[in-house]
Amino acid sequence: MRRLSLRGRMVATAMVAAGVALGALLLLAGPSLDHRARDEGFATLAAEARLMGRVVEDALARGTGSDDLDPVVDAAAREVGARTTVIAVDGRVVADSVASGPDLARMENHGNRPEVRAALAGEVSRAERLSATVGTVLLYVAVPVRKDGRVVGVARLSRGLGTVAEQSASLWRAAALALALALLATGLLSMLLSSSLGRSLGEIMDTARQYARGNLAARIPVRRDDELGELARIINLSADQLQERMAEIARDRGRTDAILSAMDDGVLAVDQRGRVVLANPTLAKALDLEDAPGRHYLEVIRQPEVGALIEEVLRTGERREAEVELLHVRRVFSITGVPFPGEEGTPPGAVVTFNDSTERRRLERIRRDFVANASHELRTPLTSIRGFVEALEDGAVQEPATAQRFLGKIRVHADRMAALVEDLLELSRLEADQGKPLFEETDLGEIVDDVVASFAGAATRKDVRLRRADRGRPAVSTDPERLRRILENLVDNAVKYTPEGGEVEVTSSPGPDGSGARIEVADNGPGIAAEHQSRIFERFYRVDKARSRELGGTGLGLSIVRHLAESIGASVSVESEPSRGSRFTVTIPGRGPV
């Protein structure tokens, strides 16, 4: 069943209220209408009775008989439409419009009638009773008939209640019609008034529905100056304030999301039940998380140390710190947990930051290794130099041949220390990014030719065949000086570690996709075992420490090669097998072959 509209309910309510009020008024006024009808009936009868008394007063004063008076009364009764009775002072009925002749003579004495007695006493009297003559209930009015100031008889008129009832019904009909018209007017007025009211309420409801759908830009037209107009203004003002607050919340959220997205640290927030509220992109990427919000943290990060820290923060509400290695991503994180405000009336949650300390720990390890290695590398030649100096001080200086040999050893170790210090400084400059590379169009073949030519003498002295293979002379945009130093280090190592009778080949060619260039330095020396290949570019790492020192290596050459290559956007890799030589490949991005 369709529910009645607000306007319909307003009209129906007004109609019902008006109907109830008018009906109650009609019911309350009903007895008054009946009394009024009787009063009007009695008043009419009294007036007619007085007129009748004027007609018969002379006859009654003279004592005229019934035969003369009755016809006059009958005629008057027909005119007024009421039973008319004339009674002498002794109570005899001398004329009656109902009875004539013998019937009149047989009528009982009316002197004992209450209204007659009152009239004979000089008062106008009325009564309502069953008539013994006609057998119906009649209204009686008796007035005294006076002549020369004395009562000479009574004129009594009576009329049946039917006439009174007709008058009462007429009054009821008039009242009912008036009430119906009032009810109809009420309905029309309520419809007219509710039309404007309903339109305003409808606009308010339509705007409220738009607010519910999220359209906070909707506004209610203000067309009234009454309470509904004030309500519309208040709602519009509230919508303005709500829109401003929502916009501010959106801006704050956007700023918060931007800050969280830009953070290098991962952030995880959980509520008091351990359910994830927030996980920023850094954490999701670092830990390979998917759909973390809404899940329990134990489903997201299955690491006992992390769970213990979160539970401790949730339990105590205090700051906690720890360093944890997450095994599934093989990274080390410094984590910090602090209380996270929850909803009003609920315990706080926890927010945990994850700072990736893997690289820091690696650098600390490298720094420790560097200090240890540098100290070791410097201590060895220093110890040797000190020993030779002490020997010279002990008298060897007096022996020219011995002194000359010791001085030669001191020079060798001093040169080794100088080379080591120079390489350390070079590596330090590269790692500190001092001096940006100067890129220019470079003929790769020309640089390779120059490097091969500069090491030809050293290769000949060691009986190593140094060959140049030219498979294209690509032009690349690079720093020619840094590229030259890369090749010098690689060719120098190849010549040093290749045994007598061996072979070193330097090949230049375009890149595999036709752009850039490749340089390969291959030898047939002792090769490098697989377990060493991933570490040979580390500082001071040597595959054969004794042989490397014997050949004058500092352990920093390949590390310098890697840093130089990275500084110009190139890459360096190695392929090697023990006893089958090594192949170092430098790949340079650039333009296609010329």
PANUGU-401972 format. One record per residue (C-alpha): residue number from 0; x, y, z. Coordinates in steps of 0.5 Angstrom, whole numbers, plus 500, padded with zeros to 3 digits. Each point is the difference from the previous one (the first is absolute). Example, Ala and Ser with C-alpha at 12.3 -4.5 7.8 and 13.67 -1.06 7.14 Angstrom:
+------+-----+-----+-----+
: resi :  c1 :  c2 :  c3 :
+------+-----+-----+-----+
:    0 : 525 : 491 : 516 :
:    1 : 502 : 507 : 498 :
+------+-----+-----+-----+
//
This chain:
+------+-----+-----+-----+
: resi :  c1 :  c2 :  c3 :
+------+-----+-----+-----+
:    0 : 500 : 500 : 500 :
:    1 : 503 : 507 : 498 :
:    2 : 501 : 504 : 506 :
:    3 : 497 : 507 : 500 :
:    4 : 504 : 506 : 498 :
:    5 : 502 : 505 : 505 :
:    6 : 495 : 505 : 496 :
:    7 : 495 : 495 : 500 :
:    8 : 501 : 499 : 508 :
:    9 : 500 : 507 : 501 :
:   10 : 493 : 501 : 497 :
:   11 : 497 : 494 : 503 :
:   12 : 502 : 502 : 507 :
:   13 : 497 : 507 : 499 :
:   14 : 494 : 497 : 497 :
:   15 : 499 : 495 : 506 :
:   16 : 502 : 505 : 505 :
:   17 : 495 : 505 : 497 :
:   18 : 495 : 494 : 499 :
:   19 : 501 : 498 : 507 :
:   20 : 499 : 507 : 503 :
:   21 : 494 : 502 : 496 :
:   22 : 497 : 493 : 502 :
:   23 : 501 : 502 : 507 :
:   24 : 497 : 507 : 499 :
:   25 : 494 : 497 : 497 :
:   26 : 499 : 495 : 505 :
:   27 : 501 : 505 : 505 :
:   28 : 495 : 505 : 497 :
:   29 : 495 : 494 : 499 :
:   30 : 496 : 501 : 506 :
:   31 : 500 : 508 : 499 :
:   32 : 497 : 499 : 494 :
:   33 : 495 : 496 : 503 :
:   34 : 499 : 505 : 505 :
:   35 : 500 : 505 : 495 :
:   36 : 495 : 497 : 496 :
:   37 : 495 : 499 : 506 :
:   38 : 501 : 507 : 503 :
:   39 : 498 : 503 : 493 :
:   40 : 494 : 495 : 500 :
:   41 : 498 : 503 : 506 :
:   42 : 501 : 507 : 499 :
:   43 : 496 : 499 : 493 :
:   44 : 495 : 497 : 504 :
:   45 : 500 : 506 : 505 :
:   46 : 499 : 505 : 495 :
:   47 : 495 : 497 : 497 :
:   48 : 496 : 498 : 506 :
:   49 : 501 : 508 : 502 :
:   50 : 496 : 502 : 493 :
:   51 : 495 : 494 : 502 :
:   52 : 499 : 504 : 506 :
:   53 : 499 : 506 : 497 :
:   54 : 495 : 497 : 495 :
:   55 : 496 : 497 : 506 :
:   56 : 500 : 505 : 506 :
:   57 : 494 : 504 : 499 :
:   58 : 496 : 493 : 499 :
:   59 : 503 : 497 : 506 :
:   60 : 498 : 507 : 504 :
:   61 : 493 : 500 : 497 :
:   62 : 499 : 492 : 502 :
:   63 : 499 : 498 : 493 :
:   64 : 498 : 493 : 499 :
:   65 : 504 : 495 : 496 :
:   66 : 495 : 500 : 494 :
:   67 : 502 : 507 : 499 :
:   68 : 508 : 499 : 502 :
:   69 : 502 : 493 : 497 :
:   70 : 499 : 502 : 493 :
:   71 : 505 : 506 : 501 :
:   72 : 505 : 496 : 503 :
:   73 : 499 : 494 : 495 :
:   74 : 502 : 505 : 494 :
:   75 : 506 : 503 : 504 :
:   76 : 502 : 493 : 502 :
:   77 : 500 : 499 : 492 :
:   78 : 504 : 506 : 499 :
:   79 : 506 : 499 : 505 :
:   80 : 500 : 492 : 499 :
:   81 : 500 : 499 : 507 :
:   82 : 494 : 497 : 505 :
:   83 : 497 : 506 : 503 :
:   84 : 496 : 499 : 507 :
:   85 : 496 : 506 : 504 :
:   86 : 499 : 499 : 507 :
:   87 : 496 : 504 : 504 :
:   88 : 502 : 502 : 507 :
:   89 : 496 : 494 : 504 :
:   90 : 504 : 495 : 495 :
:   91 : 495 : 499 : 495 :
:   92 : 502 : 499 : 493 :
:   93 : 496 : 505 : 496 :
:   94 : 503 : 499 : 494 :
:   95 : 505 : 495 : 497 :
:   96 : 502 : 499 : 492 :
:   97 : 500 : 492 : 501 :
:   98 : 493 : 499 : 503 :
:   99 : 493 : 503 : 499 :
:  100 : 493 : 500 : 502 :
:  101 : 499 : 494 : 505 :
:  102 : 507 : 498 : 500 :
:  103 : 502 : 507 : 502 :
:  104 : 495 : 499 : 506 :
:  105 : 502 : 494 : 502 :
:  106 : 508 : 502 : 501 :
:  107 : 502 : 500 : 507 :
:  108 : 502 : 506 : 504 :
:  109 : 507 : 503 : 498 :
:  110 : 500 : 504 : 507 :
:  111 : 505 : 495 : 503 :
:  112 : 505 : 500 : 494 :
:  113 : 506 : 503 : 502 :
:  114 : 501 : 505 : 494 :
:  115 : 493 : 502 : 501 :
:  116 : 501 : 501 : 508 :
:  117 : 506 : 504 : 498 :
:  118 : 496 : 504 : 495 :
:  119 : 494 : 501 : 504 :
:  120 : 505 : 503 : 505 :
:  121 : 502 : 505 : 495 :
:  122 : 507 : 497 : 498 :
:  123 : 502 : 497 : 493 :
:  124 : 501 : 493 : 501 :
:  125 : 502 : 494 : 495 :
:  126 : 500 : 492 : 501 :
:  127 : 502 : 494 : 496 :
:  128 : 496 : 494 : 501 :
:  129 : 495 : 495 : 497 :
:  130 : 493 : 503 : 498 :
:  131 : 495 : 496 : 503 :
:  132 : 495 : 502 : 494 :
:  133 : 504 : 499 : 494 :
:  134 : 505 : 494 : 503 :
:  135 : 507 : 504 : 498 :
:  136 : 505 : 503 : 503 :
:  137 : 499 : 508 : 500 :
:  138 : 503 : 506 : 501 :
:  139 : 496 : 505 : 504 :
:  140 : 500 : 507 : 501 :
:  141 : 494 : 504 : 504 :
:  142 : 500 : 507 : 501 :
:  143 : 495 : 504 : 504 :
:  144 : 494 : 504 : 497 :
:  145 : 499 : 507 : 503 :
:  146 : 495 : 505 : 499 :
:  147 : 500 : 506 : 504 :
:  148 : 506 : 497 : 504 :
:  149 : 497 : 494 : 502 :
:  150 : 500 : 493 : 498 :
:  151 : 494 : 498 : 496 :
:  152 : 503 : 493 : 498 :
:  153 : 506 : 496 : 497 :
:  154 : 502 : 500 : 493 :
:  155 : 504 : 493 : 499 :
:  156 : 503 : 498 : 493 :
:  157 : 504 : 493 : 499 :
:  158 : 503 : 497 : 495 :
:  159 : 503 : 493 : 499 :
:  160 : 508 : 499 : 500 :
:  161 : 500 : 498 : 493 :
:  162 : 500 : 507 : 498 :
:  163 : 506 : 501 : 505 :
:  164 : 503 : 494 : 498 :
:  165 : 500 : 503 : 493 :
:  166 : 503 : 507 : 502 :
:  167 : 505 : 496 : 504 :
:  168 : 502 : 496 : 494 :
:  169 : 500 : 506 : 496 :
:  170 : 505 : 503 : 505 :
:  171 : 504 : 493 : 499 :
:  172 : 500 : 501 : 493 :
:  173 : 503 : 507 : 500 :
:  174 : 505 : 498 : 505 :
:  175 : 502 : 494 : 496 :
:  176 : 501 : 504 : 494 :
:  177 : 504 : 505 : 503 :
:  178 : 504 : 495 : 503 :
:  179 : 501 : 496 : 494 :
:  180 : 502 : 507 : 496 :
:  181 : 505 : 502 : 506 :
:  182 : 503 : 493 : 499 :
:  183 : 501 : 501 : 492 :
:  184 : 503 : 506 : 501 :
:  185 : 505 : 497 : 505 :
:  186 : 502 : 495 : 495 :
:  187 : 501 : 505 : 495 :
:  188 : 504 : 505 : 504 :
:  189 : 504 : 494 : 503 :
:  190 : 501 : 498 : 493 :
:  191 : 502 : 507 : 498 :
:  192 : 505 : 501 : 506 :
:  193 : 503 : 493 : 499 :
:  194 : 501 : 500 : 493 :
:  195 : 506 : 506 : 502 :
:  196 : 502 : 496 : 506 :
:  197 : 500 : 493 : 496 :
:  198 : 504 : 504 : 495 :
:  199 : 505 : 502 : 505 :
:  200 : 501 : 494 : 503 :
:  201 : 500 : 496 : 494 :
:  202 : 506 : 505 : 498 :
:  203 : 503 : 498 : 507 :
:  204 : 499 : 493 : 499 :
:  205 : 503 : 500 : 493 :
:  206 : 506 : 503 : 502 :
:  207 : 501 : 496 : 506 :
:  208 : 500 : 494 : 495 :
:  209 : 506 : 503 : 496 :
:  210 : 504 : 501 : 507 :
:  211 : 499 : 492 : 501 :
:  212 : 502 : 499 : 493 :
:  213 : 507 : 504 : 501 :
:  214 : 498 : 506 : 497 :
:  215 : 501 : 506 : 505 :
:  216 : 500 : 505 : 495 :
:  217 : 492 : 500 : 499 :
:  218 : 497 : 506 : 504 :
:  219 : 492 : 501 : 502 :
:  220 : 497 : 506 : 497 :
:  221 : 498 : 505 : 505 :
:  222 : 493 : 502 : 498 :
:  223 : 497 : 501 : 507 :
:  224 : 501 : 505 : 506 :
:  225 : 497 : 495 : 505 :
:  226 : 503 : 494 : 504 :
:  227 : 500 : 496 : 494 :
:  228 : 504 : 505 : 496 :
:  229 : 505 : 501 : 507 :
:  230 : 501 : 492 : 500 :
:  231 : 502 : 501 : 492 :
:  232 : 505 : 505 : 502 :
:  233 : 503 : 496 : 506 :
:  234 : 500 : 494 : 496 :
:  235 : 504 : 504 : 494 :
:  236 : 504 : 503 : 505 :
:  237 : 502 : 493 : 503 :
:  238 : 501 : 497 : 493 :
:  239 : 505 : 506 : 499 :
:  240 : 504 : 498 : 506 :
:  241 : 499 : 493 : 499 :
:  242 : 503 : 501 : 493 :
:  243 : 506 : 504 : 502 :
:  244 : 501 : 495 : 506 :
:  245 : 500 : 494 : 495 :
:  246 : 505 : 504 : 495 :
:  247 : 504 : 501 : 506 :
:  248 : 500 : 493 : 502 :
:  249 : 502 : 498 : 492 :
:  250 : 505 : 505 : 500 :
:  251 : 503 : 497 : 507 :
:  252 : 499 : 493 : 497 :
:  253 : 504 : 502 : 494 :
:  254 : 506 : 503 : 503 :
:  255 : 500 : 494 : 505 :
:  256 : 500 : 495 : 494 :
:  257 : 505 : 504 : 496 :
:  258 : 505 : 500 : 507 :
:  259 : 499 : 493 : 501 :
:  260 : 501 : 498 : 492 :
:  261 : 506 : 505 : 500 :
:  262 : 503 : 497 : 507 :
:  263 : 506 : 495 : 499 :
:  264 : 498 : 497 : 506 :
:  265 : 494 : 495 : 500 :
:  266 : 494 : 501 : 505 :
:  267 : 495 : 495 : 503 :
:  268 : 494 : 502 : 504 :
:  269 : 496 : 495 : 504 :
:  270 : 494 : 501 : 504 :
:  271 : 499 : 497 : 507 :
:  272 : 498 : 493 : 497 :
:  273 : 506 : 500 : 496 :
:  274 : 497 : 501 : 494 :
:  275 : 504 : 504 : 494 :
:  276 : 497 : 507 : 499 :
:  277 : 505 : 503 : 496 :
:  278 : 506 : 497 : 496 :
:  279 : 504 : 506 : 496 :
:  280 : 503 : 498 : 493 :
:  281 : 507 : 500 : 502 :
:  282 : 498 : 494 : 505 :
:  283 : 496 : 497 : 495 :
:  284 : 505 : 500 : 495 :
:  285 : 506 : 498 : 505 :
:  286 : 496 : 494 : 503 :
:  287 : 496 : 498 : 494 :
:  288 : 494 : 501 : 503 :
:  289 : 493 : 499 : 497 :
:  290 : 493 : 503 : 503 :
:  291 : 503 : 501 : 506 :
:  292 : 495 : 505 : 503 :
:  293 : 494 : 496 : 504 :
:  294 : 504 : 494 : 501 :
:  295 : 504 : 498 : 507 :
:  296 : 507 : 502 : 500 :
:  297 : 502 : 492 : 501 :
:  298 : 497 : 499 : 493 :
:  299 : 504 : 506 : 497 :
:  300 : 507 : 499 : 504 :
:  301 : 501 : 493 : 502 :
:  302 : 506 : 502 : 504 :
:  303 : 500 : 498 : 508 :
:  304 : 505 : 506 : 502 :
:  305 : 495 : 505 : 496 :
:  306 : 494 : 497 : 504 :
:  307 : 503 : 500 : 506 :
:  308 : 502 : 508 : 500 :
:  309 : 493 : 501 : 497 :
:  310 : 497 : 497 : 506 :
:  311 : 504 : 503 : 505 :
:  312 : 498 : 507 : 497 :
:  313 : 493 : 498 : 501 :
:  314 : 500 : 497 : 507 :
:  315 : 505 : 506 : 503 :
:  316 : 498 : 506 : 495 :
:  317 : 508 : 501 : 500 :
:  318 : 505 : 501 : 495 :
:  319 : 504 : 494 : 498 :
:  320 : 506 : 499 : 495 :
:  321 : 503 : 494 : 497 :
:  322 : 504 : 498 : 494 :
:  323 : 497 : 494 : 496 :
:  324 : 503 : 496 : 494 :
:  325 : 494 : 498 : 496 :
:  326 : 501 : 494 : 497 :
:  327 : 495 : 499 : 495 :
:  328 : 503 : 507 : 497 :
:  329 : 507 : 499 : 502 :
:  330 : 501 : 507 : 503 :
:  331 : 501 : 503 : 507 :
:  332 : 496 : 505 : 502 :
:  333 : 500 : 505 : 506 :
:  334 : 493 : 500 : 503 :
:  335 : 497 : 505 : 505 :
:  336 : 493 : 499 : 503 :
:  337 : 496 : 506 : 503 :
:  338 : 493 : 500 : 503 :
:  339 : 494 : 502 : 494 :
:  340 : 494 : 504 : 502 :
:  341 : 494 : 495 : 499 :
:  342 : 493 : 502 : 500 :
:  343 : 496 : 504 : 506 :
:  344 : 499 : 495 : 505 :
:  345 : 505 : 495 : 498 :
:  346 : 507 : 498 : 502 :
:  347 : 506 : 503 : 495 :
:  348 : 503 : 496 : 495 :
:  349 : 507 : 500 : 497 :
:  350 : 504 : 503 : 495 :
:  351 : 506 : 497 : 498 :
:  352 : 506 : 503 : 495 :
:  353 : 504 : 495 : 496 :
:  354 : 507 : 503 : 498 :
:  355 : 504 : 496 : 496 :
:  356 : 507 : 499 : 503 :
:  357 : 502 : 495 : 495 :
:  358 : 505 : 505 : 496 :
:  359 : 502 : 503 : 506 :
:  360 : 502 : 494 : 503 :
:  361 : 503 : 498 : 494 :
:  362 : 504 : 506 : 499 :
:  363 : 502 : 500 : 508 :
:  364 : 503 : 493 : 498 :
:  365 : 504 : 502 : 494 :
:  366 : 502 : 506 : 504 :
:  367 : 503 : 495 : 505 :
:  368 : 503 : 496 : 495 :
:  369 : 503 : 506 : 496 :
:  370 : 503 : 502 : 507 :
:  371 : 503 : 493 : 501 :
:  372 : 502 : 499 : 493 :
:  373 : 503 : 507 : 499 :
:  374 : 504 : 499 : 507 :
:  375 : 502 : 493 : 498 :
:  376 : 502 : 503 : 493 :
:  377 : 504 : 506 : 503 :
:  378 : 503 : 496 : 505 :
:  379 : 504 : 495 : 496 :
:  380 : 504 : 505 : 496 :
:  381 : 501 : 504 : 506 :
:  382 : 502 : 494 : 504 :
:  383 : 505 : 498 : 494 :
:  384 : 503 : 508 : 500 :
:  385 : 501 : 500 : 507 :
:  386 : 504 : 493 : 500 :
:  387 : 504 : 503 : 494 :
:  388 : 501 : 507 : 504 :
:  389 : 502 : 496 : 506 :
:  390 : 505 : 496 : 497 :
:  391 : 503 : 506 : 496 :
:  392 : 500 : 503 : 507 :
:  393 : 504 : 494 : 503 :
:  394 : 506 : 501 : 495 :
:  395 : 497 : 497 : 494 :
:  396 : 501 : 507 : 497 :
:  397 : 508 : 499 : 501 :
:  398 : 499 : 494 : 494 :
:  399 : 498 : 504 : 494 :
:  400 : 498 : 494 : 496 :
:  401 : 495 : 498 : 506 :
:  402 : 498 : 507 : 501 :
:  403 : 498 : 501 : 493 :
:  404 : 496 : 493 : 500 :
:  405 : 496 : 503 : 506 :
:  406 : 499 : 506 : 497 :
:  407 : 497 : 497 : 494 :
:  408 : 496 : 496 : 504 :
:  409 : 498 : 506 : 504 :
:  410 : 498 : 504 : 493 :
:  411 : 496 : 494 : 498 :
:  412 : 496 : 500 : 506 :
:  413 : 499 : 507 : 500 :
:  414 : 498 : 500 : 493 :
:  415 : 495 : 495 : 502 :
:  416 : 497 : 504 : 506 :
:  417 : 500 : 506 : 495 :
:  418 : 496 : 496 : 495 :
:  419 : 495 : 498 : 506 :
:  420 : 499 : 507 : 502 :
:  421 : 499 : 502 : 493 :
:  422 : 495 : 495 : 499 :
:  423 : 496 : 502 : 507 :
:  424 : 500 : 507 : 498 :
:  425 : 497 : 498 : 493 :
:  426 : 495 : 496 : 503 :
:  427 : 498 : 505 : 505 :
:  428 : 499 : 505 : 495 :
:  429 : 496 : 496 : 496 :
:  430 : 496 : 498 : 506 :
:  431 : 499 : 507 : 502 :
:  432 : 498 : 501 : 493 :
:  433 : 505 : 506 : 499 :
:  434 : 501 : 502 : 493 :
:  435 : 494 : 499 : 496 :
:  436 : 501 : 496 : 493 :
:  437 : 501 : 504 : 494 :
:  438 : 496 : 497 : 495 :
:  439 : 502 : 501 : 492 :
:  440 : 500 : 496 : 494 :
:  441 : 506 : 495 : 500 :
:  442 : 503 : 495 : 495 :
:  443 : 500 : 494 : 504 :
:  444 : 505 : 497 : 495 :
:  445 : 505 : 505 : 501 :
:  446 : 500 : 500 : 508 :
:  447 : 501 : 492 : 499 :
:  448 : 505 : 500 : 495 :
:  449 : 504 : 505 : 505 :
:  450 : 499 : 496 : 506 :
:  451 : 503 : 494 : 497 :
:  452 : 506 : 503 : 497 :
:  453 : 502 : 503 : 507 :
:  454 : 500 : 493 : 503 :
:  455 : 503 : 497 : 494 :
:  456 : 507 : 501 : 503 :
:  457 : 498 : 497 : 507 :
:  458 : 497 : 494 : 496 :
:  459 : 506 : 499 : 496 :
:  460 : 505 : 500 : 506 :
:  461 : 495 : 494 : 503 :
:  462 : 500 : 496 : 494 :
:  463 : 492 : 501 : 499 :
:  464 : 497 : 501 : 494 :
:  465 : 495 : 506 : 500 :
:  466 : 495 : 500 : 494 :
:  467 : 495 : 506 : 498 :
:  468 : 494 : 497 : 496 :
:  469 : 496 : 506 : 497 :
:  470 : 493 : 498 : 498 :
:  471 : 497 : 507 : 499 :
:  472 : 502 : 507 : 502 :
:  473 : 494 : 502 : 504 :
:  474 : 499 : 507 : 502 :
:  475 : 497 : 501 : 507 :
:  476 : 499 : 506 : 505 :
:  477 : 504 : 499 : 506 :
:  478 : 506 : 503 : 504 :
:  479 : 506 : 498 : 496 :
:  480 : 505 : 501 : 506 :
:  481 : 496 : 495 : 504 :
:  482 : 499 : 495 : 495 :
:  483 : 507 : 500 : 499 :
:  484 : 502 : 499 : 507 :
:  485 : 495 : 494 : 500 :
:  486 : 503 : 497 : 494 :
:  487 : 507 : 501 : 503 :
:  488 : 498 : 496 : 507 :
:  489 : 497 : 494 : 496 :
:  490 : 506 : 500 : 495 :
:  491 : 505 : 501 : 506 :
:  492 : 497 : 494 : 504 :
:  493 : 500 : 495 : 494 :
:  494 : 507 : 501 : 498 :
:  495 : 502 : 500 : 507 :
:  496 : 496 : 493 : 502 :
:  497 : 501 : 497 : 493 :
:  498 : 506 : 495 : 500 :
:  499 : 506 : 500 : 495 :
:  500 : 498 : 498 : 494 :
:  501 : 493 : 502 : 501 :
:  502 : 495 : 504 : 496 :
:  503 : 496 : 506 : 501 :
:  504 : 495 : 503 : 495 :
:  505 : 496 : 507 : 500 :
:  506 : 494 : 500 : 496 :
:  507 : 496 : 506 : 498 :
:  508 : 493 : 499 : 497 :
:  509 : 493 : 503 : 500 :
:  510 : 495 : 499 : 505 :
:  511 : 496 : 494 : 499 :
:  512 : 494 : 504 : 498 :
:  513 : 504 : 504 : 495 :
:  514 : 500 : 506 : 505 :
:  515 : 506 : 501 : 505 :
:  516 : 506 : 496 : 500 :
:  517 : 503 : 494 : 503 :
:  518 : 508 : 499 : 502 :
:  519 : 502 : 493 : 502 :
:  520 : 507 : 499 : 503 :
:  521 : 501 : 492 : 500 :
:  522 : 506 : 496 : 503 :
:  523 : 502 : 493 : 500 :
:  524 : 503 : 501 : 507 :
:  525 : 498 : 496 : 507 :
:  526 : 493 : 502 : 500 :
:  527 : 495 : 502 : 506 :
:  528 : 496 : 495 : 503 :
:  529 : 493 : 501 : 501 :
:  530 : 500 : 501 : 507 :
:  531 : 504 : 506 : 499 :
:  532 : 497 : 503 : 494 :
:  533 : 495 : 504 : 504 :
:  534 : 505 : 503 : 504 :
:  535 : 506 : 502 : 496 :
:  536 : 497 : 507 : 499 :
:  537 : 500 : 501 : 508 :
:  538 : 506 : 504 : 503 :
:  539 : 506 : 496 : 502 :
:  540 : 497 : 494 : 497 :
:  541 : 505 : 495 : 497 :
:  542 : 499 : 493 : 498 :
:  543 : 508 : 499 : 501 :
:  544 : 502 : 504 : 505 :
:  545 : 508 : 498 : 500 :
:  546 : 500 : 500 : 492 :
:  547 : 496 : 507 : 500 :
:  548 : 505 : 503 : 505 :
:  549 : 506 : 497 : 496 :
:  550 : 498 : 503 : 494 :
:  551 : 499 : 507 : 503 :
:  552 : 492 : 500 : 500 :
:  553 : 497 : 505 : 505 :
:  554 : 493 : 496 : 500 :
:  555 : 496 : 506 : 498 :
:  556 : 501 : 500 : 493 :
:  557 : 493 : 496 : 498 :
:  558 : 497 : 504 : 505 :
:  559 : 502 : 507 : 497 :
:  560 : 498 : 497 : 493 :
:  561 : 493 : 499 : 503 :
:  562 : 499 : 507 : 503 :
:  563 : 503 : 503 : 493 :
:  564 : 495 : 496 : 496 :
:  565 : 494 : 502 : 504 :
:  566 : 502 : 507 : 500 :
:  567 : 499 : 500 : 492 :
:  568 : 494 : 496 : 500 :
:  569 : 504 : 493 : 498 :
:  570 : 500 : 493 : 503 :
:  571 : 506 : 495 : 501 :
:  572 : 499 : 493 : 501 :
:  573 : 504 : 494 : 500 :
:  574 : 500 : 493 : 497 :
:  575 : 505 : 495 : 502 :
:  576 : 502 : 493 : 502 :
:  577 : 506 : 497 : 503 :
:  578 : 506 : 499 : 496 :
:  579 : 496 : 502 : 494 :
:  580 : 501 : 508 : 500 :
:  581 : 496 : 505 : 502 :
:  582 : 496 : 505 : 495 :
:  583 : 498 : 507 : 503 :
:  584 : 494 : 504 : 496 :
:  585 : 499 : 507 : 500 :
:  586 : 493 : 502 : 497 :
:  587 : 499 : 508 : 499 :
:  588 : 494 : 503 : 498 :
:  589 : 500 : 505 : 494 :
:  590 : 499 : 501 : 493 :
:  591 : 500 : 494 : 494 :
:  592 : 506 : 499 : 496 :
:  593 : 502 : 505 : 495 :
+------+-----+-----+-----+
//
